[in-house]
Amino acid sequence: MIRARFETNASDPRPVNWPIKHPYWITGAHGIDWEIFTIVAYADDVDEIKRNWPEAVNIDATPADDYVFTDRFPKPDWFKK
């Protein structure tokens, strides 16, 4: 499993497939018209990120043994482990 941080300029930053296996968060937006979104997501691998967010760029992934939930990255209501 990986924990990835990446950007997407999709008009809708949510994953294109649903339901997804791992949690994710939309952590911010920037750009001239706030059209670039920053996402943090867990996934099995980078290919899974690209399947769920085809427009993903600047993917920075690190190995993860388990999920880490915090005040900034709380466990999503829809996520059942």
VENCORRA-V915759 format. One record per residue. N is the residue number from 0. RES is the residue in one letter. PHI is phi in whole degrees, 0 to 359 (* if undefined). OMEGA is omega as a letter, one per 40 degrees, with the letter a starting at -180 (* if undefined). D_FIRST is the distance of its C-alpha to the first C-alpha in Angstrom with 1 decimal. Layout:
BEGIN
n: {N | N}
res: {RES | RES}
phi: {PHI | PHI}
omega: {OMEGA | OMEGA}
d_first: {D_FIRST | D_FIRST}
END
This chain:
BEGIN
n: {0 | 1 | 2 | 3 | 4 | 5 | 6 | 7 | 8 | 9 | 10 | 11 | 12 | 13 | 14 | 15 | 16 | 17 | 18 | 19 | 20 | 21 | 22 | 23 | 24 | 25 | 26 | 27 | 28 | 29 | 30 | 31 | 32 | 33 | 34 | 35 | 36 | 37 | 38 | 39 | 40 | 41 | 42 | 43 | 44 | 45 | 46 | 47 | 48 | 49 | 50 | 51 | 52 | 53 | 54 | 55 | 56 | 57 | 58 | 59 | 60 | 61 | 62 | 63 | 64 | 65 | 66 | 67 | 68 | 69 | 70 | 71 | 72 | 73 | 74 | 75 | 76 | 77 | 78 | 79 | 80}
res: {M | I | R | A | R | F | E | T | N | A | S | D | P | R | P | V | N | W | P | I | K | H | P | Y | W | I | T | G | A | H | G | I | D | W | E | I | F | T | I | V | A | Y | A | D | D | V | D | E | I | K | R | N | W | P | E | A | V | N | I | D | A | T | P | A | D | D | Y | V | F | T | D | R | F | P | K | P | D | W | F | K | K}
phi: {* | 233 | 244 | 242 | 239 | 204 | 241 | 216 | 250 | 294 | 293 | 230 | 281 | 287 | 296 | 282 | 252 | 208 | 283 | 250 | 280 | 240 | 287 | 212 | 219 | 269 | 262 | 175 | 219 | 206 | 109 | 304 | 246 | 56 | 264 | 251 | 254 | 259 | 238 | 241 | 213 | 269 | 200 | 291 | 194 | 296 | 300 | 294 | 301 | 293 | 290 | 275 | 227 | 303 | 271 | 299 | 225 | 53 | 285 | 241 | 242 | 231 | 298 | 221 | 273 | 202 | 283 | 239 | 257 | 221 | 300 | 283 | 236 | 288 | 296 | 297 | 302 | 281 | 277 | 240 | 271}
omega: {i | i | a | i | a | i | i | i | i | i | i | a | i | a | a | i | i | e | i | a | a | i | i | i | i | a | i | i | i | a | a | i | a | a | i | a | i | a | i | a | i | i | i | a | a | i | i | i | a | i | a | i | a | a | a | i | i | a | i | a | i | i | i | i | a | i | i | i | a | i | i | a | a | i | i | i | a | a | i | a | *}
d_first: {0.0 | 3.8 | 7.0 | 9.7 | 13.5 | 15.8 | 19.2 | 20.8 | 24.5 | 24.5 | 27.3 | 24.9 | 21.5 | 20.0 | 17.6 | 19.9 | 18.3 | 18.7 | 17.5 | 13.8 | 11.1 | 9.5 | 11.8 | 13.2 | 16.4 | 19.2 | 20.1 | 23.2 | 25.5 | 27.7 | 30.0 | 33.6 | 33.3 | 30.0 | 28.4 | 25.2 | 22.4 | 19.6 | 16.4 | 13.4 | 10.5 | 7.0 | 5.7 | 4.3 | 6.2 | 9.4 | 11.5 | 10.3 | 11.3 | 14.5 | 15.2 | 15.1 | 16.7 | 18.8 | 20.6 | 17.7 | 18.9 | 18.3 | 14.5 | 13.4 | 9.7 | 8.6 | 6.0 | 5.4 | 6.6 | 7.9 | 9.4 | 12.4 | 15.3 | 18.4 | 21.7 | 20.4 | 17.1 | 18.4 | 16.9 | 18.0 | 20.8 | 19.5 | 16.2 | 16.6 | 14.1}
END
